[in-house]
Amino acid sequence: MDLALQLVQELYPDARAAWLGGSVARGDATSTSDLDITVLLDGPPAPIRKSLEYADWPVELFVHTEKSLRYFADKDQARRQPTMMRLVGESVVLLDTDGSGARLQQEYLAEVVAGPKPLSGDELGLLRYTITNLLDDLSDASGDVRLAIAAVLWQEAARLLLTGAGRWSGTGKGLLREVAAYDKAQAAALMDGVRAEDDRLVVAVDHILDGYGGRLFAGFELAATI
């Protein structure tokens, strides 16, 4: 944390606040983890994102104004992936010159705890339809084609499992972490299914779909907005 603060003070001496988030703040950093640092400024060069190395640490810098923080937090809400909100809300406050560090940390943490908005009927229908098509594609696939479809299928099924239950989603390892935090058994079933050559993935995905009306193809309809 001292190193992260030193970096902020060197690069952004006028910073109003700064937060250290990500795996280092959570306490589950690995040998390849980086420092995720969010910095609050009153204006330019914010907003900007940059990657660098500092004292042998890889660093991801997210430099924002309050307005740009809110903009990206709103985008987080829309996609149900609270990246920006967690970087600030689930963080260690490195610097707080005017109270904005603690205030914004509490504000974004409250949004993380509250969870995402519920799926709309159209969103739920589209997820069910997408997963149904992937299951159909999987049924006669083998080898690398099967593996490629399975990799996409588990992610879409995981998103349905999470967002249908009012939980945040994610991508890559973040998605797996979210599913495991919500339901370890379901996470294990999905990943076992991806690796298996039998129908375990189909069983696991159908189990999730059954909670939301099952597979959907005939009767699916989605109006376009142009």
Solvent accessible surface area in square Angstrom, and as a share of the most:
residue,aa,sasa,rsa
1,M,133,0.59
2,D,123,0.64
3,L,48,0.24
4,A,1,0.01
5,L,50,0.25
6,Q,88,0.39
7,L,2,0.01
8,V,0,0.00
9,Q,94,0.42
10,E,105,0.47
11,L,77,0.38
12,Y,21,0.08
13,P,106,0.67
14,D,126,0.65
15,A,5,0.04
16,R,46,0.17
17,A,0,0.00
18,A,0,0.00
19,W,0,0.00
20,L,1,0.01
21,G,0,0.00
22,G,13,0.12
23,S,19,0.12
24,V,41,0.24
25,A,30,0.23
26,R,111,0.40
27,G,67,0.65
28,D,72,0.37
29,A,47,0.36
30,T,92,0.53
31,S,120,0.78
32,T,119,0.69
33,S,17,0.11
34,D,39,0.20
35,L,8,0.04
36,D,23,0.12
37,I,0,0.00
38,T,1,0.00
39,V,0,0.00
40,L,0,0.00
41,L,13,0.07
42,D,115,0.60
43,G,19,0.18
44,P,127,0.80
45,P,78,0.49
46,A,9,0.07
47,P,80,0.50
48,I,74,0.37
49,R,159,0.58
50,K,78,0.33
51,S,81,0.52
52,L,46,0.23
53,E,141,0.63
54,Y,36,0.14
55,A,66,0.51
56,D,142,0.73
57,W,87,0.30
58,P,57,0.36
59,V,2,0.01
60,E,34,0.15
61,L,0,0.00
62,F,22,0.09
63,V,0,0.00
64,H,12,0.05
65,T,23,0.13
66,E,58,0.26
67,K,172,0.73
68,S,10,0.07
69,L,0,0.00
70,R,76,0.28
71,Y,124,0.47
72,F,76,0.32
73,A,0,0.00
74,D,74,0.38
75,K,98,0.42
76,D,5,0.03
77,Q,47,0.21
78,A,67,0.52
79,R,114,0.42
80,R,16,0.06
81,Q,25,0.11
82,P,4,0.03
83,T,73,0.42
84,M,12,0.05
85,M,0,0.00
86,R,71,0.26
87,L,17,0.09
88,V,0,0.00
89,G,3,0.03
90,E,64,0.29
91,S,18,0.12
92,V,52,0.30
93,V,51,0.29
94,L,23,0.11
95,L,36,0.18
96,D,53,0.28
97,T,91,0.53
98,D,81,0.42
99,G,39,0.37
100,S,1,0.01
101,G,0,0.00
102,A,40,0.31
103,R,108,0.39
104,L,5,0.03
105,Q,39,0.17
106,Q,121,0.54
107,E,65,0.29
108,Y,3,0.01
109,L,71,0.35
110,A,62,0.48
111,E,34,0.15
112,V,9,0.05
113,V,117,0.67
114,A,85,0.66
115,G,16,0.15
116,P,14,0.09
117,K,110,0.47
118,P,112,0.71
119,L,36,0.18
120,S,54,0.35
121,G,63,0.61
122,D,87,0.45
123,E,62,0.28
124,L,46,0.23
125,G,12,0.11
126,L,78,0.39
127,L,26,0.13
128,R,41,0.15
129,Y,57,0.22
130,T,43,0.25
131,I,0,0.00
132,T,6,0.04
133,N,47,0.24
134,L,26,0.13
135,L,4,0.02
136,D,72,0.37
137,D,73,0.38
138,L,12,0.06
139,S,91,0.59
140,D,128,0.66
141,A,22,0.17
142,S,83,0.54
143,G,51,0.49
144,D,120,0.62
145,V,93,0.53
146,R,18,0.06
147,L,97,0.48
148,A,61,0.47
149,I,29,0.14
150,A,0,0.00
151,A,38,0.30
152,V,70,0.40
153,L,0,0.00
154,W,24,0.08
155,Q,49,0.22
156,E,32,0.15
157,A,0,0.00
158,A,0,0.00
159,R,54,0.20
160,L,0,0.00
161,L,15,0.07
162,L,0,0.00
163,T,10,0.06
164,G,29,0.28
165,A,45,0.35
166,G,36,0.35
167,R,90,0.33
168,W,12,0.04
169,S,5,0.03
170,G,10,0.09
171,T,80,0.47
172,G,44,0.42
173,K,166,0.71
174,G,13,0.13
175,L,0,0.00
176,L,64,0.32
177,R,110,0.40
178,E,19,0.09
179,V,0,0.00
180,A,34,0.26
181,A,75,0.58
182,Y,83,0.32
183,D,45,0.23
184,K,160,0.68
185,A,77,0.60
186,Q,26,0.12
187,A,8,0.06
188,A,53,0.41
189,A,39,0.30
190,L,1,0.00
191,M,41,0.18
192,D,57,0.29
193,G,0,0.00
194,V,14,0.08
195,R,160,0.58
196,A,9,0.07
197,E,144,0.65
198,D,74,0.38
199,D,87,0.45
200,R,128,0.47
201,L,0,0.00
202,V,37,0.21
203,V,93,0.53
204,A,7,0.05
205,V,0,0.00
206,D,35,0.18
207,H,117,0.52
208,I,6,0.03
209,L,1,0.00
210,D,102,0.53
211,G,62,0.59
212,Y,59,0.22
213,G,60,0.57
214,G,12,0.11
215,R,108,0.39
216,L,32,0.16
217,F,129,0.54
218,A,91,0.70
219,G,78,0.75
220,F,51,0.21
221,E,150,0.67
222,L,81,0.40
223,A,91,0.71
224,A,90,0.70
225,T,137,0.80
226,I,209,1.06
